[in-house]
């Protein structure tokens, strides 16, 4: 799945988001591109699980169409 996180601005943000994703699924593959504000996640969990976790971490993710 691919998410857009418009308020992700730096490496620290990427680390916080990665940690939030790994708390849902320790086996998830996470690829973050801060420049394009894109978070790609490979996991069997639903996008909603990750959206909630990233929101709880203080960011505003959206599923990229």
N, CA, C and O of each residue as an XYZ file, in Angstrom:
260
protein
N       0.836     -1.166      0.000
C       0.000      0.000      0.000
C       0.883      1.232      0.000
O       2.037      1.185      0.427
N       0.337      2.323     -0.478
C       1.095      3.556     -0.540
C       0.299      4.658      0.137
O      -0.858      4.910     -0.201
N       0.942      5.311      1.099
C       0.302      6.390      1.833
C       1.034      7.694      1.564
O       2.232      7.709      1.285
N       0.288      8.786      1.655
C       0.878     10.110      1.567
C       0.770     10.754      2.941
O      -0.303     10.780      3.543
N       1.887     11.270      3.427
C       1.905     11.927      4.738
C       2.465     13.328      4.516
O       3.676     13.540      4.571
N       1.562     14.290      4.263
C       1.979     15.641      3.876
C       2.755     16.366      4.960
O       3.541     17.264      4.658
N       2.547     15.986      6.237
C       3.252     16.688      7.305
C       4.522     15.963      7.761
O       5.043     16.249      8.838
N       5.016     15.036      6.952
C       6.306     14.382      7.201
C       7.375     15.228      6.514
O       7.368     15.374      5.291
N       8.300     15.787      7.311
C       9.239     16.749      6.739
C      10.711     16.380      6.870
O      11.561     17.025      6.257
N      11.028     15.351      7.659
C      12.451     15.076      7.897
C      12.675     13.613      8.265
O      11.734     12.825      8.355
N      13.926     13.278      8.471
C      14.290     11.917      8.847
C      13.708     11.511     10.189
O      13.349     10.350     10.385
N      13.612     12.459     11.114
C      13.005     12.138     12.415
C      11.553     11.711     12.227
O      11.108     10.729     12.822
N      10.814     12.452     11.398
C       9.418     12.097     11.102
C       9.346     10.678     10.534
O       8.504      9.875     10.938
N      10.239     10.388      9.596
C      10.256      9.066      8.965
C      10.498      7.985     10.008
O       9.893      6.914      9.943
N      11.384      8.256     10.975
C      11.661      7.289     12.030
C      10.457      7.036     12.919
O      10.175      5.895     13.284
N       9.750      8.103     13.268
C       8.550      7.974     14.102
C       7.485      7.166     13.368
O       6.823      6.315     13.961
N       7.323      7.438     12.071
C       6.317      6.724     11.269
C       6.715      5.255     11.118
O       5.864      4.373     11.228
N       7.986      4.987     10.870
C       8.456      3.604     10.763
C       8.174      2.853     12.058
O       7.702      1.716     12.028
N       8.459      3.479     13.189
C       8.211      2.850     14.487
C       6.723      2.540     14.664
O       6.369      1.466     15.152
N       5.851      3.470     14.270
C       4.404      3.262     14.389
C       3.957      2.074     13.535
O       3.128      1.271     13.963
N       4.511      1.970     12.327
C       4.168      0.850     11.430
C       4.640     -0.463     12.039
O       3.898     -1.445     12.039
N       5.863     -0.492     12.557
C       6.428     -1.725     13.114
C       5.693     -2.170     14.383
O       5.708     -3.354     14.720
N       5.053     -1.236     15.084
C       4.264     -1.622     16.259
C       3.013     -2.398     15.850
O       2.494     -3.197     16.630
N       2.533     -2.168     14.641
C       1.386     -2.915     14.117
C       1.851     -4.251     13.546
O       1.236     -5.287     13.800
N       2.935     -4.225     12.775
C       3.433     -5.432     12.109
C       4.958     -5.397     12.079
O       5.552     -4.678     11.276
N       5.585     -6.171     12.953
C       7.048     -6.172     13.033
C       7.688     -6.687     11.743
O       8.853     -6.394     11.472
N       6.942     -7.446     10.952
C       7.471     -8.003      9.704
C       7.219     -7.104      8.493
O       7.661     -7.419      7.388
N       6.522     -6.003      8.688
C       6.190     -5.117      7.561
C       7.451     -4.560      6.921
O       8.434     -4.261      7.598
N       7.400     -4.428      5.589
C       8.480     -3.755      4.880
C       8.035     -2.325      4.668
O       6.977     -2.066      4.096
N       8.862     -1.390      5.139
C       8.522      0.033      5.084
C       9.549      0.753      4.226
O      10.753      0.617      4.444
N       9.075      1.517      3.253
C       9.946      2.323      2.400
C       9.405      3.749      2.443
O       8.280      4.006      2.017
N      10.212      4.673      2.959
C       9.757      6.047      3.124
C      10.596      6.972      2.257
O      11.825      6.896      2.248
N       9.909      7.847      1.526
C      10.570      8.886      0.734
C      10.086     10.226      1.262
O       8.980     10.668      0.950
N      10.931     10.871      2.070
C      10.551     12.144      2.684
C      10.304     13.213      1.615
O       9.390     14.026      1.753
N      11.106     13.214      0.562
C      10.993     14.247     -0.476
C       9.620     14.250     -1.138
O       9.073     15.313     -1.431
N       9.061     13.063     -1.375
C       7.737     12.977     -2.010
C       6.627     12.726     -0.995
O       5.457     12.594     -1.354
N       7.021     12.663      0.300
C       6.072     12.454      1.409
C       5.283     11.146      1.240
O       4.089     11.074      1.531
N       5.993     10.122      0.761
C       5.384      8.830      0.469
C       5.865      7.761      1.446
O       7.054      7.659      1.748
N       4.909      6.967      1.932
C       5.219      5.823      2.790
C       4.651      4.590      2.097
O       3.440      4.483      1.908
N       5.529      3.658      1.718
C       5.086      2.399      1.109
C       5.229      1.303      2.155
O       6.267      1.171      2.802
N       4.166      0.519      2.306
C       4.167     -0.542      3.314
C       3.741     -1.840      2.651
O       2.727     -1.892      1.954
N       4.527     -2.890      2.877
C       4.132     -4.224      2.438
C       3.797     -5.022      3.687
O       4.663     -5.299      4.517
N       2.519     -5.388      3.808
C       2.052     -6.100      4.996
C       0.715     -6.750      4.692
O       0.005     -6.348      3.771
N       0.384     -7.768      5.488
C      -0.918     -8.414      5.375
C      -1.995     -7.624      6.125
O      -3.188     -7.867      5.943
N      -1.568     -6.680      6.965
C      -2.526     -5.867      7.713
C      -3.219     -4.869      6.783
O      -2.721     -4.571      5.697
N      -4.364     -4.360      7.215
C      -5.111     -3.413      6.383
C      -4.516     -2.013      6.478
O      -3.832     -1.679      7.446
N      -4.783     -1.214      5.473
C      -4.316      0.176      5.464
C      -4.860      0.926      6.669
O      -4.168      1.776      7.229
N      -6.082      0.629      7.075
C      -6.681      1.323      8.216
C      -5.878      1.139      9.489
O      -5.778      2.066     10.294
N      -5.302     -0.043      9.689
C      -4.463     -0.281     10.866
C      -3.296      0.703     10.891
O      -2.974      1.278     11.930
N      -2.672      0.886      9.737
C      -1.505      1.764      9.660
C      -1.902      3.234      9.700
O      -1.201      4.055     10.291
N      -3.028      3.566      9.070
C      -3.503      4.950      9.121
C      -3.731      5.373     10.570
O      -3.333      6.465     10.977
N      -4.368      4.508     11.338
C      -4.633      4.811     12.751
C      -3.338      4.969     13.534
O      -3.199      5.905     14.322
N      -2.396      4.069     13.326
C      -1.126      4.116     14.056
C      -0.350      5.384     13.730
O       0.226      6.008     14.621
N      -0.332      5.763     12.464
C       0.404      6.957     12.055
C      -0.290      8.217     12.584
O       0.373      9.183     12.961
N      -1.620      8.202     12.610
C      -2.358      9.331     13.195
C      -2.045      9.459     14.679
O      -1.839     10.565     15.178
N      -2.009      8.339     15.382
C      -1.687      8.356     16.809
C      -0.279      8.879     17.059
O      -0.001      9.433     18.122
N       0.614      8.705     16.081
C       1.982      9.213     16.193
C       2.058     10.723     15.914
O       3.110     11.342     16.074
N       0.925     11.302     15.496
C       0.877     12.753     15.317
C       0.917     13.250     13.878
O       1.154     14.433     13.635
N       0.688     12.355     12.928
C       0.736     12.745     11.518
C      -0.627     12.536     10.856
O      -1.521     11.912     11.428
N      -0.768     13.068      9.646
C      -2.043     12.959      8.935
C      -1.856     12.214      7.617
O      -1.686     12.826      6.563
N      -1.889     10.875      7.694
C      -1.706     10.059      6.487
C      -2.989      9.944      5.676
O      -4.095     10.075      6.200
N      -2.810      9.697      4.387
C      -3.936      9.429      3.494
C      -3.492      8.364      2.506
O      -2.324      8.315      2.122
N      -4.420      7.514      2.095
C      -4.104      6.488      1.097
C      -3.921      7.195     -0.245
O      -4.772      7.976     -0.673
N      -2.809      6.911     -0.890
C      -2.536      7.516     -2.192
C      -3.269      6.715     -3.256
O      -3.168      5.489     -3.308
N      -3.995      7.408     -4.087
C      -4.810      6.750     -5.122
C      -3.978      6.235     -6.261
O      -4.515      5.659     -7.207
